[in-house]
Amino acid sequence: MVFWPSYCYSDSIQPYYGTTPNAAAGGNTWSMDSILPTPPGLDINGVIYNYTINKDVNDHVDVYVGNENASGTGYIFREHDEWKPGSLGGTEIRKVVPVIPNIPRAAWGQGSIEVEGPGSVEDPNVVYMYKVDPCFDPQYDPNCPGYVVPVPPIVDVTIEIYDATQDENVKLTSEELVLIEENEQVLEEKEEEDEEEEEKRKREYRLQALADSQNAAMLAAENIRIQAMNQAMQVLVTNSYLQTSIPGGVYKENIQLVDAKINDNKKGIRNGFAQQILHEQMVDSQY
């Protein structure tokens, strides 16, 4: 029992998530082997893409973004964008493909952007969101579910086991035989309980891993959708500003005095003298 493996995950082997670079950077078709990392246990759980349509306002253009099914026929997914007459060329579309369940890396075939009609796409960008489960191989870490402690090769030696109950020279009482049977039954029941408990732990782990991956994919898609909306609003606000210029230069003084000489205010002088005389009279009256 000392070497019985533990099934609780440690932080170092939790599933981790990532995104690929732009798959359409080299053209409108791409191989998944060239953009996805190579660790085992990689599943894709979301796709995000954007591009700018180049078309005449009166043209009808269909754009398809998808991946072939490498494990069969058809497509893993194929999104259809219909640009009807009246839609303007130079319009950018940003799209998050509805949440894709965890699909193994091996099932994803060639990706492509197909254009039907008199038009084209500019600046295409296709990003895949993925999850990697390090415990896809249980032997990756002793804490992985299903881990089996390595056992060194054992030399096959045939040993004849002595069974006292089958020895005709040994006479067992009925009570002793019943006790032996009961012990054997207890051991069988214990083995069955251990197997059921092991299967229960595996089911709980699979359900929790599925829920975590779906939540992470939805959160990542929502964050990218919000970022795309913010960028679109910023472009709209920037384009709404009025481009103008304010005339500059020097504003010169244009006020001119007709007569530069300022005459004394005679009325003010008389009033000042009267105030001075009144002040002197008030001072003299104190003595």
RAVEN-V537836 format. One record per pair of residues at least 12 apart in sequence whose C-alpha atoms are under 10 Angstrom apart, sorted by the first residue. I is the first residue (numbers start at 0). J is the second residue. Records with the same first field share a line. If there is no record, write none. Layout:
I: J, J
This chain:
2: 147, 148
3: 141, 146, 147, 148
4: 141, 142, 143, 144, 145, 146, 147, 148
5: 141, 142, 143, 144, 145, 146
6: 141, 142, 143, 144, 145, 146, 197, 200, 201, 204
7: 141, 142, 143, 144, 200, 204
8: 134, 140, 141, 142, 143, 144, 204
9: 140, 142, 143
11: 133, 140, 142
12: 132, 133, 134, 139, 140, 142, 143
13: 131, 132, 133, 134, 143, 208
14: 40, 41, 130, 131, 132, 133, 134, 135, 208, 211, 212
15: 41, 129, 130, 131, 132, 133, 212, 215
16: 41, 42, 43, 44, 128, 129, 130, 131, 132, 212, 215, 216, 219
17: 36, 43, 127, 128, 129, 130, 131, 219
18: 34, 35, 36, 43, 45, 46, 47, 126, 127, 128, 129, 130, 219
19: 34, 35, 36, 46, 125, 126, 127, 128, 129
20: 34, 35, 124, 125, 126, 127, 128
21: 34, 47, 48, 123, 124, 125, 126, 127
22: 34, 35, 48, 110, 111, 123, 124, 125, 126, 127
23: 48, 110, 111, 112, 122, 123, 124, 125, 126
24: 122, 123, 124, 125
25: 123
26: 111, 112, 122, 123, 124
27: 64, 110, 111, 112, 113, 114, 120, 123, 124, 125
28: 64, 65, 66, 109, 110, 111, 112, 113
29: 66, 108, 109, 110, 111, 112
30: 66, 107, 108, 109, 110, 111
31: 66, 104, 105, 107, 108, 109, 110, 127
32: 104, 105, 107, 108, 109
34: 126, 127
35: 104, 127, 128, 129
36: 104, 129, 131
37: 104, 131
38: 104, 131, 132, 133, 135
39: 103, 104, 105, 131, 132, 133, 134, 135, 136
40: 103, 104, 130, 131, 132, 133, 134, 135, 136
41: 101, 102, 103, 104, 105, 129, 130, 131, 132, 133, 135
42: 100, 101, 102, 103, 104, 105, 106, 107, 128, 129, 130, 131, 132, 212
43: 99, 100, 101, 102, 103, 104, 106, 107, 127, 128, 129, 130, 131, 216
44: 96, 97, 98, 99, 100, 101, 102, 103, 127, 128, 129, 130, 212, 213, 215, 216, 217
45: 95, 96, 97, 98, 99, 100, 101, 102, 126, 127, 128, 129, 130, 213, 216, 217, 219, 220
46: 65, 76, 94, 95, 96, 97, 98, 99, 125, 126, 127, 128, 129, 216, 220
47: 93, 94, 95, 96, 97, 124, 125, 126, 127, 128, 220, 223, 224
48: 64, 92, 93, 94, 95, 96, 123, 124, 125, 126, 127
49: 64, 91, 92, 93, 94, 95, 120, 121, 122, 123, 124, 125, 126, 227
50: 89, 90, 91, 92, 93, 94, 119, 120, 121, 122, 123, 124, 125
51: 88, 89, 90, 91, 92, 93, 119, 120, 121, 122, 123, 124
52: 82, 86, 87, 88, 89, 90, 91, 92, 114, 118, 119, 120, 121, 122, 123
53: 87, 88, 89, 90, 91, 117, 118, 119, 120, 121
54: 82, 84, 86, 87, 88, 89, 90, 116, 117, 118, 119, 120
55: 84, 85, 86, 87, 88, 89, 117, 118
56: 82, 83, 84, 85, 86, 87, 88
57: 82, 83, 84, 85, 86, 87, 88
58: 82, 83, 84, 85, 86, 87, 88, 116, 117, 118
59: 81, 82, 83, 84, 85, 86, 115, 116, 117, 118
60: 80, 81, 82, 83, 84, 86, 114, 115, 116, 117, 118, 119
61: 79, 80, 81, 82, 83, 113, 114, 115, 116, 117, 118, 119
62: 77, 78, 79, 80, 81, 82, 112, 113, 114, 115, 116, 118, 119, 120
63: 76, 77, 78, 79, 80, 81, 111, 112, 113, 114, 115
64: 76, 77, 78, 79, 80, 96, 110, 111, 112, 113, 114, 125
65: 77, 78, 79, 108, 109, 110, 111, 112, 113, 125
66: 78, 106, 107, 108, 109, 110, 111, 112
67: 106, 107, 108, 109, 110, 111
68: 105, 106, 107, 108, 109, 110
69: 104, 105, 106, 107, 108, 109
70: 105, 106, 107, 108
71: 106, 108
74: 106, 107, 108, 109, 110
75: 99, 102, 106, 107, 108, 110
76: 96, 97, 99, 107, 110
77: 96, 110, 111, 112
78: 94, 96, 97, 112
79: 113
80: 92, 94, 114
81: 115
82: 116, 118
88: 118, 119, 120
89: 120, 121
91: 120, 121, 122, 123, 231
92: 123, 227, 231
93: 124, 223, 224, 227, 228, 231
94: 125, 220, 223, 224, 227
95: 126, 220, 221, 223, 224
96: 220
97: 217, 220
98: 213, 216, 217, 220
99: 128, 213, 216, 217
100: 209, 212, 213, 216
101: 129, 130, 209, 212, 213, 216
102: 129, 130
103: 129, 130, 131
104: 129, 130
110: 125
111: 125
112: 125
128: 215, 216, 219, 220
129: 212, 216
130: 212, 215, 216
131: 212
132: 208
134: 146
144: 197, 200, 201, 204, 205
145: 197, 198, 201
164: 176, 179
